[in-house]
Amino acid sequence: MVQDLLLSSHANATVYEVNGTKFFFTFNFTEEHWNKILEELTNRNVSASVEIVLIVIYAFLIVGGLISNVLISFVVARRKQMHTARNLYIVNLTVSDISLCLICMPFTLITILRRNWTLGPMLCKLVSLLQGTNVMVSVGTITVIALDRYFTICHKSSQKLMGTRRKVLLSIFLIWLISVLVTSPIFFYQVSVQFGFESSFPGECKKDEIQYFLLVPLLRR
């Protein structure tokens, strides 16, 4: 839509010559064109009523997630009988869930409600990286807990494999390390693209598709 509006404007071209190569630019947009472009960029993705519903749902999920995970961490910390090596997995999961509630969900809501990104290029990279890392950590922790239960029930060998505090801490460290390494390309290929000619214009936070999807097949080899 925006590209159609830009291409539909008619004006005298300004010619710039660099090292013998000529470049043609047209910047003379009518007020009507600019208004349509800005309206397209700043409009809501959803109606006002749907926006209110989404905000209420996300607020409930964020507050509920924070309260429940903080309570779990508090109970584990206060009760000495729960100071076991395996419960460190639960604490790690609550840390990941808390950061998910504080970082992932609010910015996801902003992305759903608005068409543009106004928080700058660095936050664009960091938020995307942290979102991916938190999801990977949650999945990795749940996977390790499932494996621990499997070896305990089926083979009765979990204590030797991963039951000591040192091994649990090592596995948690590896979960975070692998999660950061797997999601690290997001930091380099997530870019904030400005729609206008100045930094005051709204933009979009997205992956540099060409570089990112060239990298993914290489990592799979």
C-alpha positions in Angstrom: 0.0 0.0 0.0 2.8 2.4 1.0 4.8 1.6 -2.1 1.8 2.2 -4.3 1.3 5.6 -2.8 5.0 6.4 -3.3 5.0 5.3 -6.9 1.7 7.2 -7.7 3.2 10.6 -6.9 4.2 12.8 -9.9 7.0 15.3 -9.6 10.1 16.6 -11.5 13.0 14.3 -10.9 16.2 15.6 -9.1 19.3 14.2 -10.7 22.4 13.3 -8.7 25.6 12.1 -10.3 28.2 10.1 -8.4 31.3 8.8 -10.2 29.7 9.1 -13.5 26.5 7.3 -12.4 23.3 9.3 -12.5 20.6 8.8 -9.8 17.1 10.1 -10.1 15.0 11.0 -7.1 11.5 12.4 -6.7 10.6 13.9 -3.3 7.8 16.3 -4.2 4.8 14.6 -2.6 1.4 16.3 -2.2 -0.1 16.8 1.2 -2.7 14.2 0.4 -0.1 11.6 -0.4 1.8 12.3 2.9 -1.4 12.1 4.9 -2.3 8.8 3.3 1.2 7.4 3.9 1.2 8.5 7.6 -2.3 7.2 8.1 -1.3 3.8 6.7 1.8 3.6 8.9 0.2 4.7 12.2 -3.3 3.1 11.9 -4.3 0.4 14.4 -4.0 -3.2 13.3 -7.3 -3.9 15.1 -10.4 -2.0 16.1 -10.5 -0.1 19.4 -12.9 -2.6 21.0 -10.6 -5.6 20.0 -7.6 -3.6 21.3 -9.2 -3.2 24.7 -10.0 -6.9 24.9 -6.4 -7.8 23.9 -4.9 -5.4 26.5 -7.1 -6.9 29.3 -6.2 -10.5 28.3 -2.5 -9.8 28.1 -2.5 -7.8 31.4 -4.2 -10.8 33.1 -1.7 -13.2 31.6 1.3 -11.0 32.6 0.1 -10.3 36.1 -1.0 -13.9 36.7 2.2 -15.3 35.3 4.3 -13.0 37.5 2.4 -13.8 40.7 2.4 -17.5 40.2 6.1 -17.8 39.3 7.2 -15.5 42.1 5.1 -17.6 44.6 6.7 -20.8 43.3 10.2 -19.3 43.7 9.3 -18.0 47.2 8.0 -21.4 48.4 11.1 -23.2 47.1 13.4 -20.7 48.7 11.6 -20.7 52.1 11.1 -24.5 52.6 14.3 -26.3 53.4 12.9 -29.7 52.3 12.5 -28.3 48.8 16.2 -27.3 48.6 16.9 -30.3 46.3 19.0 -30.4 43.2 16.1 -31.2 41.0 14.1 -28.2 42.2 16.7 -26.0 40.6 15.1 -26.9 37.3 11.8 -25.5 38.6 13.6 -22.3 39.7 15.2 -22.0 36.3 11.8 -22.4 34.7 10.3 -19.7 36.9 13.1 -17.3 36.0 12.5 -18.0 32.3 8.8 -17.5 32.7 9.2 -14.3 34.7 11.4 -12.8 32.0 8.9 -14.1 29.4 6.1 -12.1 31.2 8.2 -9.0 31.5 9.9 -8.9 28.1 8.2 -11.1 25.6 4.5 -10.5 26.2 4.4 -6.7 26.5 6.4 -6.2 23.3 4.4 -8.9 21.5 1.2 -6.9 22.5 2.7 -3.7 21.1 3.6 -5.5 17.9 0.0 -6.8 17.6 -1.6 -3.4 18.3 0.6 -1.2 16.2 1.9 -1.4 12.7 5.1 0.4 13.4 8.2 0.1 15.7 9.2 3.3 17.5 11.5 1.9 20.2 14.8 2.1 18.2 17.1 -0.4 16.5 18.9 -1.6 19.6 15.6 -2.6 21.4 14.5 -4.2 18.2 17.5 -6.5 18.3 17.6 -7.1 22.1 13.8 -7.8 22.5 13.8 -10.3 19.6 16.9 -12.0 21.0 15.6 -12.2 24.6 12.2 -13.5 23.3 13.8 -16.3 21.4 16.2 -17.1 24.2 13.5 -17.3 26.8 11.3 -19.6 24.7 14.3 -21.9 24.1 15.2 -22.0 27.8 11.7 -22.9 28.8 11.5 -25.7 26.2 15.0 -26.9 27.1 14.3 -26.9 30.9 11.0 -28.8 30.4 12.8 -31.3 28.1 15.5 -31.9 30.8 12.8 -32.4 33.5 11.0 -34.9 31.2 14.3 -36.8 30.7 15.0 -36.8 34.4 11.5 -38.3 35.1 12.0 -40.8 32.4 15.3 -42.2 33.7 13.9 -42.1 37.3 10.8 -44.1 36.5 12.0 -46.4 33.8 15.7 -47.0 34.6 16.1 -45.8 38.2 19.3 -44.2 37.1 18.5 -40.5 37.2 20.4 -39.9 40.4 23.7 -41.0 38.8 23.0 -39.2 35.5 21.7 -35.8 36.5 20.7 -35.9 40.2 23.6 -34.1 41.8 23.6 -30.3 42.3 26.7 -29.9 40.3 25.2 -31.8 37.3 22.0 -29.9 37.6 23.8 -26.5 37.6 25.9 -27.7 34.6 22.8 -28.7 32.7 21.1 -25.4 33.4 24.2 -23.5 32.2 24.2 -25.6 29.0 20.5 -24.9 28.5 21.1 -21.1 28.6 24.3 -21.3 26.6 22.7 -23.4 23.8 19.6 -21.2 23.8 21.7 -18.0 23.4 23.9 -19.6 20.6 20.9 -20.8 18.7 19.1 -17.5 18.8 22.1 -15.3 18.4 21.6 -14.8 14.6 18.5 -12.9 15.5 20.6 -10.1 17.1 22.6 -9.6 13.9 19.8 -10.0 11.3 16.9 -8.3 13.2 16.7 -4.7 11.9 14.6 -1.6 12.4 13.6 -0.2 9.1 12.5 3.4 8.9 9.6 4.2 6.5 10.6 7.8 6.1 13.7 9.9 5.5 14.1 11.0 9.2 14.5 9.2 12.5 11.2 10.7 13.7 9.3 8.6 11.1 7.8 5.3 12.3 9.5 2.1 11.3 9.2 -1.7 11.4 11.2 -4.3 13.4 11.8 -7.3 11.2 14.4 -9.8 10.0 16.7 -9.0 7.1 15.2 -11.9 5.2 17.9 -12.2 2.5 20.9 -12.5 5.0 18.9 -14.5 7.6 17.6 -17.2 5.4 20.9 -17.5 3.6 22.5 -18.2 7.0 19.9 -20.8 8.2 20.7 -23.4 5.5 24.4 -23.0 6.2 23.9 -23.8 9.9 21.9 -26.9 9.1 24.8 -28.5 7.1 
